[in-house]
Amino acid sequence: CVATVTKDGTTAHAIGGLWVLMMCVYAGFVLPLTQMHHWIKWIHYLNPMFYCFYSLMGNEFHRRHMDCHSLIPSGAGYENVSLSNQICAISGAVAGRDWVLGDDYLYKAFDIRWHNVWKYWGINLCWTAGYIGLNVFMSEYIKNVEGGGDLLLFKRGCLPDTSSSEDWDGKVATREEMMLALNGPNADLEEIIATADIFSWKNLDYIIPYDGATRQLLCSIQGYVKPGTMTALMGESGAGKTTLLNVLAQRISFGTITGDMLVNGRPLDGSFKRRTGYVQQQDLHMAEYSVRESLRFAADLRQPKDVSTAEKYEYVEKIIGCLGMDKYAEAMVGKIGRGLNVEQRKKLSIATELVAKPSLLLFLDEPTSGLDSESSWSIVQFLRALADSGQAILCTIHQPSATLFEVFDRLLLLKKGGKTVYFGDIGENSETLLKYFERNSGVKCGKAENPAEYILNCIGAGATASAAQDWAELWNNSPECIETTKEIDYLHAELPKRPENTSAGDLSAKYATSYDQQFWYVLRRTFIQFWRSPIYIRAKFLECGSCALFVGLSFVGMDHTIGGAQSAFSSVFMLLLISVAMINQSHVFAYDTRELFEVREALSNTFHWSCLLLCHTIVEILWSTLCQFFIYICYYWPSRYSGDADKAGFFFFINVLIFPMYYVTYGLAVLYFSPDVPSASMINSNLFAAMLLFCGILNPKRYSPHFWSFMYVASPFTYFVQAFVSPILHNRKLVCAYSELSIVDPPGGQTCGEYFSEYIEANGGYLRANDTTSNCQYCPYTMQEQVVIQYGIKWNQHWRDFGIAWIYIFANVGFMLFGYYYFRVLGKSPFAVIFKLLNPKSLIPKPRHEKDNTIFQKKSGDDKIGTQKKAS
C-alpha cells in the first residue's frame, strides 16, 4: 500500500520505515500493554502485528509448565528451606511451586489471555483482506504519473528569456562554424586531414565461451576509418554491430579477441582510449547537474591536466554553441519528463565526449535511436559537420532513412554471425553501394525505395526477407574486397613511415588528472548531487525525526522500575531499527550514481573507482550525522534520561557522531558489491537480522546455544547497544513496582529481614519491609543498570565499546573497497566455485567494466594481436 500511494522509492522507504517501527513498538513485546501510555495506547488496536503476536504467544504458552532454574531465596544457607517459603524468579510465579504455568506468565508479563487467541486470529484475517482491498483500490484510482510533456528545469536565476518551447533547441553548427570552434581560425582542413592519424583493423575475430563450448561473434572483420569521414556500421539485430564497436573501442574484457588493430600501422598504445570518444546508446548523466556543469565536469577530468581551467571551460562553451545548446545550458539534466528531452540528452552525450577532445576517432552507438525524424536529422547533420571539420566518425545505425543514409561516406555491413557483407564507399545517391548489390542480386533498387532497406532485404536481414546466396562468401571473393584488402595493406605499410605523433605520448596515462584532483571534483559533484536532491534529503529527515520522536514519546517518562529499565533497553532496540530504513534509502540513491559510473564514466577512464565510493560515503555520513542529531533531540530528552554531561555527552557522541559512520559504511559496502538494489536489500535484511538477533537484546548470551556464542562477540550491535544503554541507566536508582515484587512467606518465627539477610548479602536487592513476618516483598535490584548486567552492559566498558565501533567502521570501509574491486571491477562471482561444482557449464557473470590493462597481446607464431581473458 505504501509503495502504491508514494511517487518514489525514497519516500516509500521513509513512510514504510515509520509504519514498521510503529507496528514493532506497539506489538506488545518491547512495550507491554501494561506499560503503554493511555493517550497513545489506542495505536495497538490498529496494529496487525499486535494481534499476530498475541495469538502466537497465547498458542505457544497455553498450558505449558515451565520449570524454574532459580528460586528466591536460594543458595548458601537456604538448602533446607521448604519450597512453600520460596518462589520462582519469573513473572506469574506462585509461592510454593518450582514451575510456572505459561498462561500465568503471559497474563502477568504481557496481559495475554488464552480466550482472545482465536478472536485475534480472525481480526488479523480482516486486516489482511483490508490491506489487499486498499492496495487494489489505490492502484486503480491513484495516478502517480503526472501528465504533460517534457518540462525543463533551470537553476534559480538562470531561466533564459525564451518566449516559447520551440525556441529551446538552437541550430547545430555548420561546417565553417565547426571548423572555427574545433581548429581555430586560419586552419587548413586539407592539411589537418592529411596529417591526422588513421585507425584500421584486419582479420578481427571475437570468440566467447558459451555453454561449455565457444561461440564466434565476429569473423574476419576488416576496415578503416579516415579523418574527415563518417563510416556507418549497419546490420540486422544480432549481427554484431555494437559488439564490433565495443571491440574496436577496447571496451571488451571477456572472451578471446584476435586480429590487427592499428593506428598509423602501429599497434595500439596506452593513449588510444584517451584519444577516442564513445557515445553510448544509453544516455546516462547526473540528473542533479546542469548541462554546462556536466560538460565542465567531463572537461575537468578528461582533458590533460596541463590545460588550464579557463581553456577547458572556453572549449566547453564552443561545444555548447556548436550543438545549439546555449539556451538550456543551465537547465538541469533531470529525468525524462522533468528535465532534458531525448534529443537534448543525446546532444549532451555527444558533447560529453567532444569536450574530452577525441583527436583520433569518435564512436557512436545508434545515435538516432529513439529520436523522431527531425531530431535524427539534426544529430546526423551535426555529425556531418563534425566530420567535415576533420573528425573521424564510426557510427552504428539501424535501418536509417534514405536521407540520413546518404550523409555517410562509407558503410560496413554485417550479417548474422558477425561476417562482413560489404565495406566501401556509399557514393553519391548511394550509387557505388547499389551497383554492387544490384550486380550480385540481380534485383534493381527502385527510385522511391530506401537504399538501406533494399540492401538489408538483399542479404535476407529484413522482417520477411531471405537470401538464396551467402553474401559473406560473395564479398570475400569480390573485386571490391580485394581492393579493400590492398588498401588496408597499403595503409599498414606506408603509414608507419610517417613521423610518430609525439603528442599522443602525453595521453598514455590511464587518467588525465591526478588522484587528488579526481577526488576533489567527484567530492564537489557529490555534495551538489545531495544538495539538489530535496526528495531524498526530506525523506531522510522525515524518517529520522518522526521515528525518533515516536520512540521518544512512546517511552517518555519511564519510571525507575524494572519495567522502566527494560523499556529503556527496548527503546534502544527500536532506535537501531531506524538505521535499516536509512540504509535502504541510501541504496536507492547511491545505485544511480554507481550505474552512471559503471556504464559510462569508468569505461571512458574519467576517474578512479575508489573516488566514487569514498566521496559518496563522506557526503552520506555528513547528512546522516545531521539526521542523527535530530534523532538525539527527539529521543533522548523526551525520554527524560540523565542530563549529566558525561552521560548525555557520551550518548550524543556515540549516537550522533559514531553510529552514522558505522551504518553508512556498512550499507554502502553491501550495495557496492551487490548486483542491484533488490539484492542489496535482501543481503542487508539478512545481515541486519543476524546482528540484531545475536546482539544480546532478544536473547542474552548465557541463554544462547553454545554454537552461536561467537555471533554475540562478532555482532557490532552488541557494542553499540552496550554503548547506548550504559549512559542511560548508569547510577539510576530502581524501585520495584508491586507487580515486580517476589512475595513469599518466611519460615515460622522469622522476620522478612532475618529470612532474606543472607540472600540479599549474596545477591543484592532489598525488602520493602524488614520487620514483617509474612508476605515478604523482595525486589532483586537497587539500581536500574543491574537489570541489564545480564546482557553484558556495564558503564565502565563504554570507552571499550567506542574503540570497537571504530574497528567495525574501518572494516566496513575496507570491505567496501575490496568488495567493489573484486566483484565489480574484476567481475568475480562470489558463487563461482559453487556454480562450477554444481554445473561446470554454468556461465560466470560478466564483469561490468574492464581491468586496467591492455587486452591485446602479440601471439607467438604470427603477427596477430590477441589475448585470452578467462571467465571469472
Helices and strands as residue ranges (DSSP letters): H 2-5, H 9-25, G 33-35, G 41-46, H 48-61, E 65-67, E 71-72, G 83-85, E 87-88, E 99-101, H 102-110, G 114-116, H 117-141, G 165-167, H 175-183, H 189-195, E 199-210, E 213-225, E 230-235, H 241-248, E 255-263, E 266-267, G 273-275, E 276-279, H 291-302, H 309-322, G 326-328, E 334-335, E 338-339, H 342-354, E 361-365, H 373-388, E 393-396, H 402-405, E 410-415, E 419-425, G 428-430, H 431-441, H 451-458, H 471-476, H 479-494, G 495-497, G 502-507, H 515-531, H 534-554, H 562-596, I 597-601, H 609-635, H 645-652, I 653-658, H 659-673, H 677-693, G 701-703, G 706-708, H 709-714, H 716-729, G 738-740, E 742-744, H 752-763, E 766-767, E 776-779, G 784-786, G 789-791, G 795-797, H 798-819, I 820-825, H 832-838, E 857-858, E 865-869
